[in-house]
Amino acid sequence: MFDSNEKSPTVGNIFAENPKISARNVTVYYGDKCAIDDVSLDIGTGEVISFIGPSGCGKSTFLRCLNRMNDTIDICSVAGDIRLDGEDIYDPTIEVVPLRARVGIVFQKPNPFPKSIYDNVAYGPRIHGLAKTKDELDDIVEASLRRAGLWDEVNTRLDQSGTGLSGGQQQRLCIARAIAVSPEVILMDEPCSALDPIATARIEELIFELRNDFSIAIVTQSMLQAARVSDRTAYIHLGRLIEVGEPSSIFTTPQHDLTNSYITGRFG
């Protein structure tokens, strides 16, 4: 069995044929505690990649590195190299707001703004100047809600508060808000953990539909969900990337003892 105090080379292929994001030797500390230890991984263009592992293993921390959300945590320090289309996203000249438009994020708990459904989706296009006229903004809002599978349910009440929607609808509203600024990558941090099975199934269908237009990285506690939605699955343990590969191999014939122990329920 692998000694968690020693380095372990990642099993599987960390590379993508057409990488959208490339992370190399990424290490993250919260104060003096190491949360991510020397992780290297590509996220391919048009790929859905899922991150699984025990609670507190660093999945969400790594995800938040990809659009610099960890910048908001004073005690957090990030080392290594992360590139979006070959551009170093931690370069001091990179502006964070445009970066987060290109790499959007949907959080574990639906967090619509306390605004109307329309204004939730229109917020990003307004601040980024993506619409010159009201008609253009209307078109963006409608297109985003349609892509999020929500338009038919809300088109007659766009002036009502987004917080009045059901949990599953709120999460799809947050996805519509994310895609309204035409991102290239969507990060999803356990987007279904607060939802019922029916709402979860709808979000999974949406992920499948969106993969044609976006690269998607999803953190999930559900191995079944990872198997259903992703092209590749990455297993993280104690901040280290242990194994990465197609779900069919990760969940049936894992190559690393730690992955096998997690998959078979011996810990996690």
C-alpha positions in Angstrom: 0.0 0.0 0.0 1.2 3.5 -0.8 2.7 5.5 2.0 0.8 8.8 2.1 4.0 10.5 3.5 5.9 9.7 0.3 5.6 11.0 -3.2 3.6 8.9 -5.6 3.8 9.3 -9.4 0.4 9.9 -11.0 -1.0 6.8 -12.7 -2.5 7.5 -16.1 -2.3 10.2 -18.8 -2.3 13.8 -17.4 -2.1 15.2 -21.0 -5.0 16.2 -23.3 -4.7 16.1 -27.1 -5.9 19.7 -27.4 -5.4 21.3 -24.0 -7.5 24.3 -23.0 -6.0 24.6 -19.5 -2.6 23.1 -18.6 -1.6 22.9 -14.9 2.0 22.0 -14.0 3.5 21.3 -10.6 0.7 23.2 -8.8 1.1 23.4 -5.1 -1.3 25.3 -2.8 -0.8 26.2 0.9 -3.3 27.6 3.4 -0.9 29.1 5.8 1.5 26.3 6.6 -0.9 23.5 5.5 -0.4 22.0 2.1 -3.7 21.5 0.4 -2.4 20.7 -3.1 0.9 19.0 -3.6 2.6 19.1 -7.0 -0.4 18.4 -9.3 0.0 18.4 -13.1 -3.0 17.9 -15.4 -4.5 19.2 -18.6 -8.1 20.0 -19.3 -8.9 19.4 -22.9 -10.9 21.6 -25.3 -14.5 20.3 -25.2 -13.7 17.8 -22.5 -15.7 17.1 -19.3 -13.3 16.1 -16.6 -14.4 15.1 -13.1 -12.5 15.3 -9.8 -13.3 12.7 -7.1 -11.8 11.9 -3.8 -12.5 12.0 0.0 -13.8 15.2 1.6 -11.0 17.6 2.2 -8.6 16.1 -0.3 -8.2 19.3 -2.2 -10.6 18.9 -5.2 -12.3 22.2 -4.8 -9.0 24.0 -3.9 -7.5 22.8 -7.2 -10.6 23.8 -9.1 -10.5 27.3 -7.7 -6.9 27.7 -8.8 -8.1 27.5 -12.4 -9.8 30.9 -12.3 -7.9 32.4 -9.3 -10.8 32.2 -6.9 -8.2 31.4 -4.2 -6.9 34.9 -4.6 -9.8 35.9 -2.3 -8.3 33.9 0.6 -5.6 35.9 2.4 -3.7 32.9 3.8 -3.7 31.0 0.5 -0.6 30.8 -1.7 -0.4 29.1 -5.1 2.8 28.0 -6.8 3.3 26.3 -10.1 2.2 27.0 -13.7 -1.4 27.2 -14.9 -2.0 28.3 -18.5 -5.2 29.0 -20.4 -4.6 28.7 -24.2 -0.9 28.9 -23.3 -1.2 32.1 -21.3 0.0 32.1 -17.7 -3.1 33.1 -15.7 -1.0 34.0 -12.7 1.1 36.5 -14.7 0.9 39.9 -12.8 -0.4 41.6 -15.9 -3.4 39.3 -16.1 -6.6 41.0 -15.0 -8.7 38.7 -12.8 -12.2 39.9 -13.8 -11.8 39.1 -17.5 -10.2 35.8 -16.6 -13.2 34.8 -14.5 -15.4 35.7 -17.5 -13.4 33.2 -19.6 -13.3 30.6 -16.8 -16.7 30.7 -15.1 -17.6 28.8 -11.9 -20.8 27.3 -10.5 -20.8 26.7 -6.8 -22.1 23.9 -4.6 -25.0 25.8 -3.3 -27.1 27.8 -5.8 -26.3 31.4 -5.3 -28.6 33.6 -7.5 -28.2 37.3 -6.9 -31.2 38.9 -5.1 -32.3 40.4 -8.4 -34.8 39.4 -11.0 -34.2 36.3 -13.2 -33.5 38.7 -16.1 -31.0 40.8 -14.2 -29.2 37.7 -12.8 -28.3 36.6 -16.4 -27.8 40.2 -17.7 -25.4 41.1 -14.9 -22.2 39.8 -16.6 -22.9 41.0 -20.1 -23.6 44.5 -18.7 -20.4 44.8 -16.7 -18.3 43.4 -19.5 -20.0 45.5 -22.2 -21.2 42.6 -24.3 -24.4 44.2 -25.4 -24.7 47.6 -27.0 -28.5 47.8 -27.0 -31.4 46.5 -24.9 -32.4 44.1 -27.8 -28.9 42.6 -27.8 -29.0 42.1 -24.1 -32.5 40.5 -24.4 -31.1 38.1 -27.0 -28.2 37.1 -24.7 -30.5 36.5 -21.7 -32.9 34.4 -23.8 -30.1 32.4 -25.4 -28.4 31.8 -22.1 -31.6 30.6 -20.4 -32.3 28.4 -23.4 -28.9 26.8 -23.2 -29.4 26.2 -19.5 -32.7 24.5 -20.2 -34.6 27.1 -18.2 -36.2 29.5 -20.7 -39.5 27.6 -21.1 -40.0 27.5 -17.3 -39.3 31.2 -16.6 -39.9 33.2 -19.8 -43.2 34.7 -18.5 -41.7 35.8 -15.2 -38.3 37.2 -16.0 -39.0 40.2 -13.7 -39.5 37.9 -10.7 -36.7 37.2 -8.2 -34.3 34.5 -9.0 -34.3 33.5 -5.3 -37.9 32.4 -5.7 -37.1 29.5 -8.0 -36.7 25.9 -6.9 -33.2 24.7 -6.0 -32.7 23.0 -9.3 -33.9 26.0 -11.2 -31.7 28.3 -9.2 -28.7 26.1 -10.1 -29.6 26.3 -13.8 -30.0 30.0 -13.4 -26.5 30.2 -12.1 -25.3 28.2 -15.1 -27.1 30.5 -17.4 -25.5 33.5 -15.6 -22.1 31.8 -16.1 -22.5 31.1 -19.8 -24.0 34.6 -20.5 -20.5 36.1 -20.8 -19.4 33.4 -23.3 -16.8 31.6 -21.2 -14.4 29.1 -22.6 -14.3 26.9 -19.5 -17.0 26.2 -16.8 -15.9 25.0 -13.4 -18.6 23.2 -11.3 -18.0 22.6 -7.6 -20.4 19.9 -6.5 -23.2 21.5 -8.4 -25.8 18.8 -7.5 -25.0 18.1 -3.9 -27.9 20.3 -2.7 -30.4 19.0 -5.3 -32.9 16.2 -5.4 -32.5 13.3 -7.9 -34.7 14.8 -10.5 -32.9 18.2 -10.5 -29.6 16.3 -10.5 -30.6 14.4 -13.6 -31.5 17.7 -15.3 -28.1 19.2 -14.5 -26.3 16.1 -15.7 -28.3 16.3 -19.0 -27.3 20.0 -19.2 -23.6 19.1 -18.7 -23.9 16.6 -21.6 -25.4 19.3 -23.8 -22.9 22.0 -22.9 -19.8 19.9 -23.6 -20.1 20.7 -27.3 -19.4 24.4 -26.5 -17.3 24.5 -23.3 -14.6 22.7 -21.5 -16.1 21.6 -18.2 -14.3 20.6 -14.9 -16.6 19.2 -12.2 -15.9 18.3 -8.6 -18.3 15.6 -7.4 -18.7 13.3 -4.4 -20.8 11.0 -6.5 -18.8 8.3 -8.4 -21.9 7.4 -10.3 -22.2 11.0 -11.5 -18.5 11.1 -12.5 -19.0 7.9 -14.5 -22.1 9.3 -16.2 -20.9 12.8 -17.2 -17.1 12.8 -17.7 -14.7 11.9 -20.4 -11.9 11.6 -17.9 -11.9 11.2 -14.1 -9.1 12.3 -11.8 -8.8 10.9 -8.3 -7.2 13.2 -5.7 -6.0 12.0 -2.3 -4.4 14.2 0.4 -3.8 16.9 -2.1 -2.1 14.7 -4.6 -3.3 13.6 -8.0 -3.2 9.8 -7.8 -4.8 8.5 -10.9 -6.5 9.9 -14.0 -8.2 8.1 -16.9 -11.4 7.2 -18.6 -14.2 6.5 -16.1 -14.6 3.0 -17.5 -11.1 2.1 -16.3 -11.0 4.2 -13.2 -14.2 2.6 -11.8 -13.6 -0.9 -12.9 -9.9 -1.5 -13.1 -8.1 1.2 -11.1 -4.4 1.0 -11.3 -3.4 2.5 -8.0 -4.1 0.9 -4.6 -5.4 4.2 -3.2 -7.9 4.6 -6.0 -9.0 1.0 -5.6 -9.5 1.6 -1.8 -11.6 4.6 -2.5 -13.7 3.1 -5.2 -14.4 0.0 -3.1 -15.4 2.0 -0.1 -12.5 1.1 2.2 -12.1 4.8 3.0 -13.5 8.1 1.9 
